[in-house]
Amino acid sequence: MNYVLPFFSISSITMFTMAGLLIIFSTGAEASIGGNYGTIANNLPPPQQVADFLLHSTVINRIRLFDTDPQILQAFANTGIAITVTVPNDQIPHLTNLSSAKKWISDQIQPHFPSTNIIRILVGNEVISTANHLLIRTLIPAMQSLHTALVSASLHRRIQISTPHSLGILTNTTPPSSAKFRRGYDTNVLKPLLSFLRSTSSPFVVNPYPFFGYSIETLDFALFRPNPGLFDQHTKLLYTNMLDAQLDSVYSAMDKLGFSDVEIVIGEIGWPSEGDIDQIGVDVATAAEFNKNLVARVDSGSGTPLMPNRTFETYIFAIFNENLKSGPTSERNFGIFRSDLTPIYDIGILRPTVINRRHIPKHDLVSFLYEFGFVN
């Protein structure tokens, strides 16, 4: 059975609001786990409590922010946790001016660096998918100005510049080998963008979401379950899950422009634990299944059919539920943790020492170990 892979822009869902988990895997090495920290909620713990929890109770060692909130940046000072920050979309045109870019670096980054380990600046979020001509036209100049500002501050070897994209930038995605960037954006925007990323050793960041592309017929394909797969007649390669097909579609589009060597980072990916009544496959068990299978897939180091043995920096969506988000119920329920820092479900990121801090009765210890994945 051949699966069609619908790719949706989710700017309205993700723009500067999401929390997520980042997992970086290297072949033969222990996973390095981080997290995105969204704040569209009125019940989240204070930033210092979040920082302490992530540092001491989880194996998360990377954080992605959707702004440059100074209180949060200060909370993570001297933790060693790697931080990615974001320039909001509406600030992009202003930062094309070098003086403004230098001031932004001076005001937003340098007061916290290096005590806060800032490693990457993301300029906007899914800018091309907004179809805002001003933002699209000023995106690359803003990235270039910020990089020049980093050079002036001697920070360009410590901090990368990139920007995340939805898969709405692609067309002809089935089969993956036929994928290309949308006409008008391919040579005018994405080619110079990829050239900048190559020259600065920065990654191409994409937000693939099997959740927003699945149907009843393709649910197993999206969840990494056994399924008939998608066969690419051009390459004679078989795809057994939607994420591999999405990533190879990105790779094919990049390759057509001559940039197959640029690193790909999965900026956002996840599955909600609660949805509306008419949503199929949206519950705690399915969310846990997807994220556990995702971790296993990325951790395997097997790569994709077109990118074998290639590893991907992967941000799982999300750390917290965010109760003030608008839209469908699912948008408020992508979190791994509740606002009281208890897990909604476990994907293996809690440290064993959290058992002692919770003062669990002895007769409940075995149940706890099973619940949080310490015993299979």
C-alpha positions as CSV (number, residue, x, y, z in Angstrom):
1,M,0.0,0.0,0.0
2,N,1.4,3.4,-0.9
3,Y,0.9,6.2,1.6
4,V,0.6,9.9,0.6
5,L,2.5,12.1,3.0
6,P,0.6,15.3,3.7
7,F,2.8,18.1,5.1
8,F,1.2,20.9,7.0
9,S,2.4,24.3,8.2
10,I,1.8,24.6,11.9
11,S,3.0,28.1,12.5
12,S,-0.2,28.9,14.5
13,I,0.5,26.0,16.8
14,T,4.3,26.2,17.3
15,M,5.3,29.9,17.0
16,F,7.1,30.7,20.2
17,T,4.7,28.7,22.4
18,M,5.8,25.2,22.4
19,A,7.8,23.2,24.9
20,G,9.7,20.2,23.8
21,L,12.4,17.6,24.3
22,L,15.7,17.5,22.5
23,I,17.5,14.2,22.0
24,I,20.9,14.1,20.4
25,F,22.3,10.7,19.6
26,S,25.7,9.7,18.5
27,T,26.4,6.2,17.3
28,G,27.9,4.1,20.1
29,A,27.4,6.9,22.6
30,E,25.0,7.6,25.4
31,A,22.1,9.8,24.5
32,S,22.3,13.5,25.4
33,I,18.9,14.8,26.2
34,G,17.6,18.4,26.4
35,G,14.3,20.2,26.3
36,N,12.3,23.1,25.0
37,Y,10.6,25.3,27.6
38,G,7.3,26.9,26.5
39,T,5.5,29.4,28.7
40,I,1.9,29.8,27.4
41,A,0.4,28.7,30.7
42,N,-0.6,30.2,34.0
43,N,0.4,27.2,36.2
44,L,4.0,26.6,35.4
45,P,6.7,26.4,38.2
46,P,9.1,29.3,38.6
47,P,12.0,29.1,36.1
48,Q,14.6,28.3,38.9
49,Q,12.5,25.3,40.0
50,V,12.3,24.1,36.4
51,A,16.1,24.5,35.9
52,D,16.8,22.6,39.2
53,F,14.3,19.8,38.2
54,L,15.8,19.3,34.8
55,L,19.3,19.4,36.1
56,H,18.9,17.1,39.1
57,S,15.9,14.9,38.3
58,T,16.2,14.3,34.6
59,V,18.9,13.5,32.1
60,I,17.9,16.6,30.0
61,N,21.0,18.7,29.3
62,R,19.8,21.0,26.5
63,I,17.0,23.6,26.5
64,R,15.3,25.4,23.6
65,L,13.5,28.7,24.4
66,F,11.1,30.5,22.1
67,D,12.3,33.9,23.2
68,T,15.2,35.3,25.3
69,D,13.4,35.6,28.6
70,P,16.0,37.0,31.0
71,Q,14.5,35.3,34.0
72,I,14.7,31.9,32.4
73,L,18.2,32.5,31.0
74,Q,19.4,33.5,34.5
75,A,17.8,30.4,36.0
76,F,19.9,28.2,33.8
77,A,23.2,30.0,34.6
78,N,26.0,27.8,35.8
79,T,24.0,24.6,35.1
80,G,26.0,23.7,32.0
81,I,22.7,23.1,30.2
82,A,23.0,24.1,26.6
83,I,20.4,26.8,25.5
84,T,18.9,27.6,22.2
85,V,17.1,31.0,22.0
86,T,14.7,32.4,19.5
87,V,14.2,35.8,17.8
88,P,10.4,36.4,17.5
89,N,9.2,36.8,13.9
90,D,8.2,40.5,14.4
91,Q,11.7,41.5,15.3
92,I,13.3,40.1,12.1
93,P,13.0,43.2,9.8
94,H,14.6,45.3,12.5
95,L,17.6,43.0,12.8
96,T,18.7,43.5,9.1
97,N,20.4,46.6,10.4
98,L,23.9,45.7,11.7
99,S,23.8,48.2,14.5
100,S,20.4,46.8,15.6
101,A,21.8,43.3,15.4
102,K,24.8,44.2,17.5
103,K,22.6,45.8,20.1
104,W,20.4,42.7,20.1
105,I,23.4,40.5,20.8
106,S,24.6,43.0,23.4
107,D,21.3,43.2,25.2
108,Q,19.9,39.6,24.8
109,I,23.0,37.3,24.7
110,Q,26.1,38.9,26.2
111,P,24.6,39.6,29.7
112,H,24.0,35.9,30.1
113,F,26.9,34.4,28.2
114,P,29.0,32.4,29.1
115,S,27.5,31.6,32.5
116,T,24.4,30.6,30.6
117,N,25.5,28.2,27.9
118,I,23.8,29.7,24.8
119,I,24.7,27.6,21.8
120,R,22.2,28.6,19.0
121,I,20.0,31.5,18.0
122,L,16.9,30.6,15.9
123,V,15.8,33.6,13.8
124,G,12.0,33.4,13.7
125,N,9.8,30.3,13.4
126,E,8.5,28.8,10.1
127,V,8.9,32.2,8.5
128,I,8.4,31.0,4.9
129,S,5.1,29.3,5.8
130,T,3.7,32.6,7.1
131,A,3.7,33.9,3.4
132,N,4.6,37.3,4.9
133,H,6.7,38.9,2.1
134,L,8.4,41.3,4.5
135,L,9.5,38.6,6.9
136,I,10.6,36.3,4.1
137,R,12.6,39.1,2.3
138,T,14.4,40.1,5.5
139,L,15.0,36.7,7.0
140,I,18.4,36.0,5.5
141,P,19.7,39.6,5.9
142,A,18.8,39.4,9.6
143,M,20.6,36.1,10.0
144,Q,23.6,37.5,8.2
145,S,23.6,40.7,10.4
146,L,23.3,38.6,13.6
147,H,26.2,36.4,12.5
148,T,28.3,39.5,11.8
149,A,27.4,40.8,15.2
150,L,28.5,37.5,16.7
151,V,31.8,37.7,14.8
152,S,32.3,41.3,16.2
153,A,31.8,39.9,19.7
154,S,34.0,36.9,19.0
155,L,31.1,34.5,19.7
156,H,30.6,33.1,16.2
157,R,32.5,29.9,17.0
158,R,30.3,29.3,20.1
159,I,26.9,30.3,18.9
160,Q,25.1,29.1,15.7
161,I,22.5,31.0,13.7
162,S,19.6,29.1,12.0
163,T,15.8,29.3,11.4
164,P,13.2,26.5,11.6
165,H,10.9,25.5,8.8
166,S,7.6,23.6,8.5
167,L,7.4,20.9,5.8
168,G,5.1,23.2,3.9
169,I,8.2,24.5,2.1
170,L,8.2,21.2,0.1
171,T,6.2,19.9,-2.8
172,N,6.0,16.6,-4.7
173,T,6.8,14.7,-1.5
174,T,5.5,11.3,-2.6
175,P,7.7,9.5,-3.2
176,P,10.4,11.1,-1.1
177,S,13.0,11.1,-3.9
178,S,10.8,13.4,-6.0
179,A,10.5,16.1,-3.3
180,K,11.7,19.6,-4.0
181,F,11.3,23.1,-2.5
182,R,8.3,25.1,-3.6
183,R,8.8,27.2,-6.7
184,G,9.7,30.8,-6.0
185,Y,11.2,29.9,-2.6
186,D,13.7,27.3,-3.9
187,T,16.4,29.5,-5.7
188,N,15.3,32.9,-4.3
189,V,15.2,32.0,-0.6
190,L,16.3,28.5,0.3
191,K,19.4,28.3,-1.9
192,P,21.0,31.4,-0.4
193,L,19.8,30.3,3.1
194,L,21.4,26.9,2.7
195,S,24.6,28.6,1.4
196,F,24.7,30.7,4.6
197,L,24.2,27.7,6.8
198,R,27.0,25.8,5.0
199,S,29.4,28.7,5.3
200,T,28.7,29.1,9.1
201,S,28.5,25.3,9.9
202,S,24.9,25.7,11.0
203,P,22.1,23.2,10.6
204,F,18.9,23.3,8.5
205,V,16.1,23.0,11.0
206,V,12.8,21.4,10.1
207,N,9.6,20.7,12.1
208,P,8.2,17.3,10.8
209,Y,5.0,16.2,12.5
210,P,3.6,12.8,11.6
211,F,0.8,13.7,14.0
212,F,-0.4,16.4,11.6
213,G,0.0,14.2,8.5
214,Y,-1.6,10.9,9.5
215,S,-5.0,9.5,8.7
216,I,-6.8,6.4,10.0
217,E,-5.2,4.4,7.2
218,T,-1.7,5.7,7.9
219,L,-1.7,5.6,11.7
220,D,0.6,2.6,11.9
221,F,3.0,4.2,9.4
222,A,3.1,7.4,11.6
223,L,3.6,5.5,14.9
224,F,6.5,3.3,13.7
225,R,4.3,0.2,13.9
226,P,4.5,-2.7,11.5
227,N,2.9,-1.7,8.2
228,P,3.2,-2.4,4.4
229,G,5.4,0.7,4.0
230,L,5.9,3.2,1.2
231,F,8.0,2.0,-1.8
232,D,9.9,4.6,-3.8
233,Q,9.9,3.4,-7.4
234,H,12.7,5.8,-8.3
235,T,15.2,4.7,-5.7
236,K,13.8,1.2,-5.0
237,L,13.8,2.0,-1.3
238,L,11.1,1.0,1.2
239,Y,9.9,3.4,3.9
240,T,8.5,1.8,7.0
241,N,7.6,5.0,8.9
242,M,6.5,8.5,8.1
243,L,9.4,10.3,9.7
244,D,12.0,8.6,7.5
245,A,9.9,9.6,4.5
246,Q,9.6,13.2,5.7
247,L,13.3,13.5,6.4
248,D,14.3,12.0,3.0
249,S,11.9,14.4,1.3
250,V,13.9,17.3,2.9
251,Y,17.2,15.7,1.9
252,S,16.0,15.2,-1.7
253,A,15.0,18.9,-1.9
254,M,18.3,20.0,-0.4
255,D,20.2,17.7,-2.8
256,K,18.5,19.1,-5.8
257,L,20.0,22.5,-4.9
258,G,23.4,21.0,-4.1
259,F,23.3,21.1,-0.3
260,S,23.1,17.5,0.7
261,D,26.0,18.0,3.1
262,V,24.2,20.5,5.4
263,E,23.2,18.9,8.7
264,I,19.5,18.4,9.3
265,V,18.0,19.1,12.7
266,I,14.5,18.0,13.8
267,G,13.4,21.1,15.6
268,E,9.9,19.9,16.7
269,I,8.2,16.6,16.7
270,G,5.7,15.0,19.1
271,W,2.3,13.5,19.8
272,P,-0.4,14.9,22.2
273,S,-1.8,12.8,25.1
274,E,-5.3,14.3,24.9
275,G,-7.5,15.5,22.1
276,D,-11.0,16.2,21.0
277,I,-13.7,13.5,20.9
278,D,-13.4,13.0,17.2
279,Q,-9.6,12.6,17.1
280,I,-8.4,9.0,16.6
281,G,-5.1,7.9,18.1
282,V,-4.9,10.7,20.6
283,D,-4.4,9.5,24.1
284,V,-1.7,8.9,26.7
285,A,-0.9,5.4,25.5
286,T,-0.4,6.5,21.9
287,A,1.6,9.5,22.8
288,A,3.9,7.3,24.9
289,E,4.2,4.8,22.1
290,F,5.1,7.4,19.5
291,N,7.8,9.1,21.5
292,K,9.3,5.8,22.8
293,N,9.4,4.5,19.2
294,L,10.8,7.8,18.0
295,V,13.6,7.7,20.6
296,A,14.4,4.1,19.7
297,R,14.5,5.0,16.0
298,V,16.8,7.9,16.4
299,D,18.9,6.1,19.0
300,S,19.5,3.2,16.6
301,G,21.8,5.4,14.5
302,S,20.4,3.7,11.4
303,G,19.5,7.0,9.7
304,T,17.0,6.9,6.8
305,P,17.0,5.0,3.5
306,L,18.7,8.0,1.7
307,M,20.8,8.9,4.7
308,P,22.0,5.7,6.2
309,N,24.0,5.8,9.5
310,R,23.3,9.5,9.8
311,T,22.2,10.8,13.2
312,F,19.8,13.7,13.9
313,E,19.5,16.2,16.7
314,T,15.9,15.7,17.6
315,Y,13.6,17.9,19.6
316,I,10.6,16.0,21.0
317,F,7.6,18.1,21.7
318,A,7.1,18.9,24.6
319,I,8.2,19.2,28.2
320,F,5.1,20.8,29.6
321,N,1.4,21.0,28.8
322,E,0.5,24.7,28.2
323,N,-3.0,25.4,29.3
324,L,-3.4,28.8,27.8
325,K,-3.0,27.8,24.2
326,S,-5.9,28.4,21.9
327,G,-7.3,25.9,19.4
328,P,-8.1,22.2,19.6
329,T,-7.6,20.4,22.9
330,S,-4.5,18.6,21.5
331,E,-2.5,21.9,21.3
332,R,-2.6,22.2,25.1
333,N,-1.5,18.5,25.7
334,F,1.8,17.8,23.9
335,G,3.7,17.8,27.2
336,I,5.7,15.0,28.8
337,F,5.3,16.7,32.3
338,R,2.5,18.3,34.1
339,S,2.9,21.7,35.7
340,D,3.6,20.0,39.0
341,L,6.6,18.3,37.4
342,T,5.1,14.8,37.6
343,P,5.3,12.8,34.3
344,I,2.2,12.3,32.2
345,Y,4.1,9.3,30.8
346,D,7.7,8.2,30.8
347,I,10.2,7.9,27.9
348,G,13.2,7.2,30.1
349,I,14.4,10.7,31.0
350,L,14.0,10.6,34.8
351,R,17.1,10.0,37.0
352,P,16.9,7.1,39.4
353,T,17.7,9.5,42.3
354,V,14.2,11.0,41.8
355,I,12.9,7.9,43.7
356,N,14.6,9.0,46.9
357,R,13.4,12.6,46.7
358,R,9.8,11.4,46.3
359,H,10.0,9.3,49.5
360,I,8.1,6.4,47.9
361,P,7.0,3.8,50.4
362,K,8.9,0.5,50.1
363,H,5.8,-1.5,49.1
364,D,5.3,1.0,46.2
365,L,8.9,0.9,45.0
366,V,8.5,-1.9,42.5
367,S,5.4,-0.3,41.0
368,F,7.3,3.0,40.7
369,L,10.2,1.3,38.9
370,Y,7.8,-0.2,36.4
371,E,5.9,3.0,35.9
372,F,9.0,5.1,35.1
373,G,10.7,2.5,33.0
374,F,13.5,1.5,35.3
375,V,12.3,-2.1,35.1
376,N,11.0,-3.8,32.0
